[in-house]
Structures are given as C-alpha cells and as structure tokens.
Amino acid sequence: MDTMRDRFAPVVSRLLDEDPRVAVVLAEIGVDGFAEAARRHPDRVVNVGIREQLLVGAAAGLALTGMRPVVHTFASFLVERPFEQVKLDLGHQDAGAVLVSAAASFDWPAGGYTHMAPGDVALLDTLDGWTVHVPGHPDEAETLLRHAVAAGDDKVYVRLSLQSNGRALPVDGQRFRTVREGRSGVVVAVGPMLDTVLAATEGLDVTVLYATTVRPFDGEALRRAARAAGTDVVLVEPYLAGTSTATANDALSEVPHRVLGLGVGRRELRRYGQVEEHVAAHGLDARSLRERIGGFVGAAVPA
C-alpha cells in the first residue's frame, strides 16, 4: 500500500493542472515528486531551498495575490521552525494557505529530535482560525487534501504520517464518525490511531468515535455520544498527549464529565530506535491503551 506522502505529490500535481490558482511551495524536501509538474507549471512550483521562514513567507505573498499555495516539508520545519511567519505572514495578514506536513511525531526516528514534531497541533492551537486534518489512511489523505485546497482562502493544516489504518473510512472534512457504540464511556481515536484503539477496546463497552478533522473540534458529535455512553471521555491522539483535552472539556462544559488525554509524552526519548519502539514507549500500543482506557472508564480488562 502506498503511503499518505506517496499520494500527496500526484494529487497536488493534478490540482495544479485543474486549478490555475494552485501553487506549490517547497524547501528542497519533496522536490523530486513535483519534477514533472514543475516542467508543466514552472511559475507555480517554487523551491525556495532550505529556508523554512521564506517558505511560509513566500506562500503568504502568493496568497495575497489571489493564489492558493500548498506548502510542504517535514512538520518540524513547517510549523515549529517558521512559527513566527505562520503567526504573522499567514495569520496576522489573514492570508490563506494549505500547510501539508510529513514525518509527524516520530515517523523518521533516525533523523533525531530535529525531525520530530509531536507538538505541532498544540502549537497551531495557539492561533486563531486554523482547520486541522489528521487522515488515517492514504485515501482519506487524498480526500482531505482536496477539501483543503478547495476551502477558499482558509488556513488549513494537513498532517500526513507513515502510520496508517488498514482501511479508509468516508471522511467529509468536518465531522467525527461513530465506528463502535457502547454504554460505559467514549473514546475518540484520531487519524492513524483508529486501528490500535479498536484493538485496545475490543470487548470493552465503549463508544469509539473516529476523528480525521480535529479543528474545528466536533463538539456536537462528542456531546451526542456522551449522552448515550456516559461522560467519561478518552482522547487518543498521535501527537502531544492532552492536545485536545481543553477542547473536549469545553464541548462538555454543561455536564459533569472526566477527560483523559493520551498521546505522545513530553519526555524526550534520546535513543533513535524504531517507530514501533516509540509507539510502545509512549504507551500508544494496543496493550498499553487497553490498560489506560479500561482503568479510566472502569471497565473490566481481561488478562
């Protein structure tokens, strides 16, 4: 199966052909995937070199001329390193763009901590007006990329990952999807965490919601699920633990509730390791999640 990032360049190359407003801005990473598109559209495929602040600044300039820029590099170089430009050049100027990241929280452990960005979504949460898509499968990534580019002049972040669920589900770029119903709590699985959450909650009497668009947060879906399944809520996110805890609390502010946020821990892991080792070290494997979720919602967890 191809990866989300494998799907990215062909999809956006087709969008370049279809829509004269679309432009692609790169900073060396991903250039090879757009070689043919650059030959067809040399004025709309821009490589600024290893200059991430310029990457975002150039995208903002294109947006201010009426273009729809799609900006791509690793998450740590797209959100963290040029954050001032994201805040000012895009946010303060109200310039829309589609930021599409790769490498996620720890997709390339050999690259070290410079190439990891578990805090990307939390950082964007400090800014106003961002839509955040976290697909869990390449097919979902394609759908959400198309949604993002078509979203007028909105500011959109699409978080691609090598981690993926086994099959795609229908996604609409807005709402959470109910994939399992129960009566003893609600578990929200974000993007590529769904398969692991379903394995972790097998036999537990909980509702599982699937979220591929986390900002805006679908508070109505959470409230609806909580009315039927109870107000113990567990969020399982593939980035910094607790990123959406405050948002879930706000959604349930009118009823007594408890929220547990699970995700990537703050402690830095200083050995490169493999992706699977990072997953286990952060307690995001099925066995660890089962213990945490079952203990929180009070469900009996078979040995």
N, C-alpha and C positions, 0 to 999 in steps of 0.2 A: 504493500500500500504506500502511495506517496505521502509525503508529509504536508503539513499546512504551508510551510515555506516553499516546498516544491510547487504548490498550487498558486502561490502568490504572484510570481512573475508572469506566468501565462495569462492569468485572469486580468491583471492590470494592463498587460500588453494589449489584450483585446479591448479593454476600456479606452486605451489611447486611440485605437483605431475607430472606436464608435463615437467618442465624445471629444470634440476639439478643445473643450475647456480643461481636460485632464492633463496634468503634467506629473512627472516623476522626478523626485529629488533624492539623490543618493550621496553617500560619503564613502565611496570605494566598496563597502560591503554590499553585495548583491548586484554589482555592475554587470557581471557576466550574464546573468539571467535576462538582462534587458538589451543585450547587444543587437539583436535583430530589430527590436522596437526603436532603438536609437538610430539605426540606419533609416528607418521609415519616418521617424519623427525627431530629427536631430535638435530641433528647437524646443522640444518638450520632454526630453530625457536629459537631466542635468546631473553631472557628477562633480561635487564641489571638492573632492579629495577628503583627506582626514581632517575635517574642520566641522565638528558637530554643531558648534554655535552658528556658523554660517549656514549649515544645513537647514536649521529651523528658520533663521532669518531670511534666507532666500525663499523658502516656502511661503513665509508671511508676505514677502514682496509680491510673489506671484499671485497669492490670494487677493491682495489689494488691487490687482489689475483685472480681477474677474476670473482668474484661473481656479481650478480645483486641484491643488497639489496633493500628491500621495508621497509621503516621506518615509524612508525605510532605513533602518540599521538595527543593531542589537539594542535591546531595551535599555541597558545601562548607558548607552551612548545617545539614545533618543529622548529619554525622559530625564535622567539624572544629570548627565554632564551639561546639557544645554538648558537646564531648567529655567534659568533667567529669561532666555529667549522664548521658551514655551509660555512663561508667565506674561511677558511684556509684548513681544513681537506678535504672538498669536492672541493671547488673552486680552491684554490691555487695548490692543488695536481692533479687537473683535474681528480678527481675520480667521477664516475657517480653513481647516486642513485635515487630512486623514493621516495620522501617525500610525505606522504599521511596524511593530517590533518583532524581533526574533530573539531566541536564546532564553527568554522567560526568566524564571527564578534561578535555575541551575541546569539548563539543558546542555551546556558545554562545560563540565567541571574542569577539564584540562586547561581551560582558559583562565581559571582562577577567579577570585572575587571581583576583579575588574569587569568580568563578563557576566556577572550575575546581578539580577535586579528584582529581588523579592519585594522591594518597597515601591515599585513603580506606580501601582494603582493607588496606594496610600498617598503618594506624593501628588498625583493628579487630583486627589480628593481635596487638596488644599485650595484648588482653583475652582472657579465657577463655570458651569455650562458645558462640561465635557461629557460626551457619551463614551462608554467603555464597553467594548465587546470582547468576550473571552471564549472563543469557539473551542469545542471539544473534539472536533474531527475535521479533516480537510474539506469535506463537503460543506460543513457548517461555516468554515472559514471563507469559502468562496461566496456563499450567500451573504454573509455579514460584510465582506469586503464590498460587494456590490451595493448593499444597503448604505454603507458608509460613504462611498463615492457619490451616490445619488442623493445624499442628505443635504442638499442645498449648499449653504455656506457654514454648516455646523462644524464644531471641533470634535473630532472622533478619534479614539484610540482603539486599535485592533491589536490584541495581544496574541501572537502566534506562538506555538510551542511544539516541540518534538513529541511531547507526551500527548496521547490521543486515546479516545474511547474506541471500542471495536466497531461501532456503527454510528452513523449520523442520525440525528433526530430533526424533525422540522423545526426551524427557528425563524422568528419574524423580526428580530432586532429590537424587541420591546419586552415581551412577557416571559415570565418563568413558566415552565412546563411541568405538570404533575406526572411523574413516572411510576409512583407507587403510593398507595393510600394506607394509612394506619390510624391508630387512635391514641398513641402514647407519646407523641411529640412530632416535630417537624425537622427534617434535615435538608438543608439547601446545599446541593453539590454544584460547584462552579466549574464549567468548562471540562477540562480533561480529568477532573476528579470523579466524574459520574460512575464509571465502571467500578472503581475502587470503593466508592460509597455504597453502591448496590451490593457488592460482595460483602462489605463490612456490616450491612444492615440486614442481610438475609436472615429471615426468621424473626426479626425484631418488628414489633407492631408500631412502626413509624411511617409517616408520610415522607416521601422523597420528592423534593422539587429540583428541577434542573434549570440552572441559570447560565445563559450564554451572553446576556446583556445585563451587566451589574450596575451601570449608571446610565440612565436613571434606574434606581432600585425599584423593583416591582413590589411595593409595599402592599398593594391590594391582594396580590396572589399570596403573600405571606399571611396577611390577616385572614383571608378565606381559609387557608389550610389550617391555621391555628384555631379557628372556630370549630373545626371538625376534629382535629387531632390533639388539641391542647397547646399550651403556650410555652412549653419547653422547646427551644429552638437551637439547633446546632448548625453553624455555618462552616462548611469545609471548602476552603479557598486555596488555589495553587500558588498563592503569593503570601505576603506577610500575614501571620495569624492576627485576627481581630480587625482586619481592614474594614469589614462591613458591619462590625458589631454595633457601632453607634447608629448606623442607618437602619438596622433591624430594630434596635431599641426605639427609634423614632417612629417606625411603622407600627409598633405595638404599644405606643405610649398611653393609650386609653385603657389598657387591660393589664393586670398583673402578669408578669412573664419573666422568664430567665433566658439568657442567650449565652451560648458557648461558642467562641471563635477559634477554629482550628485552621492551621496553615503552616507556613514556613516560620520557624522560630527566629528570634533576634540574634541568638548566639551564632557567631561566625564559625563555620567548620573549616579548619585550616589545612585539612588534607584533601587533595583533589578528588580522589575516589571516582565512583561511577554514579550515574543518575539514580540507580536503584538504591545505592547506599545513602545518598542524600535524602531520598524519599523516606527510607526507614529511620534515619537519624532525626528527621523532623516529625516522626510519628504519623506519616501520611500513608503508610501501608495499610492494607485491609485489617490485619490483626490489631494493630495499634488503634486504628479508628474505631473498631468494634468495641474495644475496651473503654475508650473515652466516651463514645456515644451511648453505649449501654449503661455505663455508670451514671451518666448525666441524666438520662431520661428515666432511670430506674427500671430498665428492662433487664430481665434475667438473661445473662450471656452464657450460653452453653460452653463447656470446656472444649 
